[in-house]
Amino acid sequence: MIILPKQRLSTIRASFQFKIFCIFTILTAFISCLFITLYIFDKISETRIHAKKEVHLLAQQLAVSVRLPLYAENRDLLRQFAEQAGSVPGISKVIIAAMDGRVLAYFHSPANSTLAEVIGETVQVRSLPVEISLGKEPPDAKPTFAPLIGTVRIERGTDDLKRTIQQSVALSCLLATLFWLAVSVLCYLALRRTTRSYNALIRGVEIMQAGDYGSRIDIVCTDEPGRAALAINNLAKMLQLRDEEKLSLNQELVIAVETEVQAKEDLAAANRCLEVEVAERIHAEQIARKSEQTLRNLMDIMPVGVVWTDQDGTVEYVNNFLVERFGYGRKEIPTLQAWFALSFPDPGYCLLVAASQREALARSRSAELADFQPHEARVTCQDGSIRHVLIFNQIAENRTIVVVIDITDRELLHEQFTKVQKLESLGVLAGGIAHNFNNALTGVLGFISLAGNLLDESHRAHEFLQHAERASLRAAGMAKQLLTFASGGAPVKKPVSLRKLVEEGVSLTLNASNVRCVLEMPPSLPLIRADEGQLIQVFNNILINAVQAMPKGGIVTIRAENNTTDGGDPDRNHQREYVRLSIADQGHGIAEGDLPKIFDPYFTTKQTNTGLGLASVHSIIYRHGGNVSVTSQVNKGTTFTICLPSCKDVQSPHGGVGKQLEKAGRGSGFVLIMDDDETVRELSGETLRFLGYQVISCADGKDAVALYEGNKEAGSPFLAVILDLTVPGGMGGVEAARQILAIDPEAKLLVSSGYSYDPVMAGYQKYGFCGAVAKPYRAAELGHELSRLH
Amino acid sequence: MRKILFLILALLLLLAGPAIASEVLVVQSVRNPLYDEAIRGFKSACAVDTRTLVLSDYADADLARVIREERPRLVLAVGDRALAALRKIRKTPVVALMALNIPNPEVSSANLSGVNLFVSPERYLSLFQKIKAKRIGIVHDPARSGWYLKLARAEAERLGMELVVREVHNPRQTMSQLDSLKGKVDSLWVLPDTTAVTSETLEAYFLFSQREAIPVISFSASHLKLGAMIALEIDRSELGKQAGEMAKKLLQRAEPGDPAVVSPRKVFIKSNEAVLKRFNYSAADI
């Protein structure tokens, strides 16, 4: 571990040794300074006193020495004595004076004569020798009164004293400093030695603090730290043992804790599972409650009646269906027997039903599996109507559950379904007949058209050919209606005149009725893109309802107008040009409650109707991009309003016979015709040849593919190929088109079919065709499609 | 090489010549101007060849060998040390000069003569008389100055003064004997007694004098500086002349005279005016 100098310094500063050392050295320094100060002061005082004493002693000595010379006034000797005294270092003046004050000897030392302070002592010289007193005189000493001979005065300068003191001070300070340093060093060494055991103790404790109880503190000596170290070693040993015990216990604890944790985790998992389970149960309960409630709600809205009773037959629950369908309130049927009594007023029949129920319940109790064999019954409703029901009985958790299914409507539906199946069968039959009929009519119409082109218009046969064409077209229209009725598929739209379709529909529906039709349709009504057959079917269904609503006859008013709105359909919120067509009758109207449901499938207010007519009207109009709505007033009449998108293509419908081919447009090139019907092949061929095309025909798609491939390889590819959609027993138009397009992706293909509602016809582009011609097609139509291709 | 040796021998003989040729050997204790003054006086009275030997120049001078080798006719002992060194000389006449320990005339040796430093007591006592001293303290060694004190007693008795005498036999007794004179004397007479007066005890006399406030009459003017009031200073030159006359006589093969040891002929009376003033005397009174 790297200890930074600053950290090391702080550690050192905080150490016991350092503190003691600092305290000791500071104290030593303080004491040294104090002693030095006191010593200096004492030295100064002592020096002064010593100097004074020295001067005094010197003066006394001199007094004693000069007693005789002074007595004899021996100036020379006195001078000598004065000089001798003055030779003492520091003496500045020596004055020996006679008794009368005459200076007999004077010594002055210039070196010591400064303005500084001087110490002077004057001693009397007496005839008796004066004992040089170094200290206090004894208490019994008697003062001497010897005759005064003279005086001796000695003055001493203090410069040397000051120097001496300064030297003493410097020396003292130096000594004190040395002393302090020595003491500090010794103290340091002593502390080091003294604290060695402490340091060892601290190091050992630090090591142990780090967790190493195995280490032992070195016992340097048997002083207090040594004893402490010994005690700590023993403590460490104990701690080590305890640590080991603790480790083992800790391991056991860890294991136990892990086990506990695992158990807790398991418990937590179990709790979580439990919580999940509880949540699931709660959720399940909620779901159950919800389910129960939903069940109740479902049961309430179930189209079957549900009753459950206890073992005694007391009704615990009755759903709404049973109450509403049969009309008996919950209070009227407190028991099942009460319901039986009301529902089966015939006592015998009631007993029979009750017996059947008892049998069923007995089977239910005895059988291992639930026995849901129902028994039929005819329930008399409160309004007196009879409902055919199936009654299911089940024992569940000491309850009797009775389920009553009203099969009256189902039977009705079954009857209707049977009718529909029959209709479908008829539709398939009709579709097949229509298909063949279309093929035949294609030939008829085609040749009539050709004949018409070959005859002059003034020829008498030309008028007959026109009648024949119109009759054929009517036959084709019937065939289309049959096909429309049979398939009901996607509309094959093309520009048609709404007026024409309405007139055709009116003629088909109202010709044999006592209902008169009033048309209010402007001649400038735009064309619409529609499937003629389907729209005729729409108009037929609406007009049939109108006729049925006016059994005594009336007027059906059909109005049409051009409109630029959203068509009145909130679901189709886009601005377009629409043709609004309204068909209004004067019938008994539709009840307000039935209005929302009249377009629902199978909804009918008439026993004999299938309920599909208006549903198909709604479906057909919707597929044409329009909408249909109804308004009605009871006993006033009903008005159906149809909005269909108008078509901008204002091409006038095809003209009559003779002019069609001229309008078709001519062309040239090879055209391949594939159709299983020979008549159609001949008609198509003649028509195309008339238009200038060269025609090659075949009966099968496989042949068509081979011919196309051959011509292409020969370098004379076909201009177009007309393929019949349906080839019984052979390759149809779709497969042939795929193979031809594989050979030549740029091939121009037309599909023709008598099934104008076939999805291929409706969406021919998806199958690679460039156009579609519905049979029976006229020559003009064929020529028009071909001319459109190039 | 021979010539060099001959020259050295001649030089030595030449140098030894005067030593051999001198008649008087002057043995001087120390080199002292006072001794020189006396010797000059001696030479003025006895103009003979002399050779001076200063004992202080030698660690241990063998005077007997020197005398035996030089065979001076007379030896002049100047100072007590020289006198003591010549005490064993018996054959050569010795004239003592400037020595305190010159034996008293009553006891003298055959070859020893000289001039002592004892001024006649009459001169001293007359001074005491002038200062009206009645009781005169004296510390002496009878062995050295007993003869003198006898003379002084007789004179003092004649003059009606009392001599309070204390005897010492070694210098260490001087202090105590002086103290014994406390209150008993009114003056102090310092005799040139080498036992009673030594350099160590000299100041005691004057200190006693200072302490007791009694005048001191001493035999040396140097003592005036120590506090002696009056000092009879011997004229050293005259002293030397006296010794020279005596030596001359001895050289002339005459007897030294009787007594062989004489007192100084001429003295100076010197006084310390400060001390005189302290005792209310003046120089005119003396």
Boltz contact constraints between the chains, C-beta under 6 A:
constraints:
  - contact:
      token1: [A, 68]
      token2: [B, 203]
      max_distance: 6.0
  - contact:
      token1: [A, 68]
      token2: [B, 206]
      max_distance: 6.0
  - contact:
      token1: [A, 68]
      token2: [B, 226]
      max_distance: 6.0
  - contact:
      token1: [A, 68]
      token2: [B, 227]
      max_distance: 6.0
  - contact:
      token1: [A, 71]
      token2: [B, 210]
      max_distance: 6.0
  - contact:
      token1: [A, 71]
      token2: [B, 227]
      max_distance: 6.0
  - contact:
      token1: [A, 72]
      token2: [B, 225]
      max_distance: 6.0
  - contact:
      token1: [A, 72]
      token2: [B, 226]
      max_distance: 6.0
  - contact:
      token1: [A, 72]
      token2: [B, 227]
      max_distance: 6.0
  - contact:
      token1: [A, 72]
      token2: [B, 272]
      max_distance: 6.0
  - contact:
      token1: [A, 72]
      token2: [B, 275]
      max_distance: 6.0
  - contact:
      token1: [A, 73]
      token2: [B, 274]
      max_distance: 6.0
  - contact:
      token1: [A, 74]
      token2: [B, 225]
      max_distance: 6.0
  - contact:
      token1: [A, 77]
      token2: [B, 225]
      max_distance: 6.0
  - contact:
      token1: [A, 127]
      token2: [B, 210]
      max_distance: 6.0
  - contact:
      token1: [A, 127]
      token2: [B, 211]
      max_distance: 6.0
  - contact:
      token1: [A, 128]
      token2: [B, 211]
      max_distance: 6.0
